[in-house]
Each structure stands twice: as C-alpha cells, then as structure tokens.
C-alpha cells in the first residue's frame, strides 16, 4: 500500500552552520491492513519522516534530498499537497499518520 525507500530530508539552518540531515535513508513498507510503529529518541526524525511524505513541511527550509514514497503506485513526493489530500482521504484507503 505505502512504501518509502531511502527517504532523506535535509534542512538548511544558517544558525547551525548550513545543512543538516533530519532523516537519513529511512525505508519501510506497509501493506493494507497493517500498522507500523516508528519509535526512537526525541528529535531522531520520526515526525519529520511522516510529515515529509505528506509534504507538510515547507521547502525551504526542509528539502527531500533523495528517496521515494509510493502509495498505490503513485509517487507522493512528485504530487502537490492538494493531490496528496485527494488520494489519501478516500475512506477505503485512508492513511492515518499519527504524529506526536
């Protein structure tokens, strides 16, 4: 159903001396009816990974440097925010990314 492969998200922050990687090469595959829990220390990139897939982090400052996120054969990273909303909010294929 949804696959992320090699997703890398960088941010530019001149106060920190330039670019830094918030997510570096994350990959996962979740099939229909499955659930995935992403765990880790505070600040390790869990929320950034999920928000990046849905294009909910503005660019700049955040940029997807590499990777792909495919939902039912469609590359989410090449779609506009409006297109993503139309695809994922159809009731029989709803993606529920709980971030918090």
N, C-alpha and C positions, 0 to 999 in steps of 0.2 A: 504494500500500500504506500508507505513512505520510506524513502531511502536517502540518507545523507552519506556522502562519500568524500573524505578528505577535506572537509569544510575548515577553512582558515579565515578568521576575522581579525583584522588589524584596526587599530585606532591611531590617529595622529594627535599627539598632545605635546605642544611645544614646551609646556612646563616640565614634562618628564623627559625632554630631550629628543623628541621625534616620535617615531612609530613604536608601538608595542603590540604583541600578539595577545589577544584576549582568548581566542580559541585557535588551537593549532592541530589541524588534521583530524577532527572528530569524524567518526563514521558509525552509522547504525542502520538497522533495517527493522521496520515494524510492519507486520502483516495485519490484515483485517482481523479484528477481534483480540489482538494482542495489546499489551500495555508495556511501556518502557519507563523505567525509573532511572533518572540520571542523578547520581549522588556525588558529592565532593565537598571539599572545603569551601568556605565562604570566599567568594572572589575568584573561583577557579574557571568560570566561564559557562556554567550551566545555563543560566538565564540568557546570556549573550548568544549562545548557540541556538536556542529555540527562537528567540526574538529575531535573530538574523535570518533564519529560514523563512519567517513570515514577513520579512522586510519591515520590521517595526523599529529598526534603529536607523536613524538618518545617516546619509552619506553626503558630505562629511559629518561627523568625524570618523564614523565607522565604515570600513570598506571590506567587502568579501574579496580576499586575495586569491583564493582558489577553492575548488571543490564544486560539488553539485548537491542539489536537494530535489529529488524527483517524487512527485505524488501522482499515482495512477498514470505514469508515463509522461507527465508534464513537468518540465523543469521550472520549479518555483522561483529560482534565482533570476530567471530571464523575464518573469512576469511582472506586471505592475501590481501595486498594492490592491487596486480595485479588482484586478483579475484573480489575485490570490483569494480575496474575500469571497468572490463568486464560486470558486472551485471548492473551497474547504467548508463552506457553510451549508452545503446541500445536506439535509438531515441524514441520509443513508451513508454518507461518507465524511461526517464531521470529524475534524481534527481538534482535539481538546488538549492544548498545551497549557498545563497549569504551571505558572511560573511564580515562585515565591520562596 
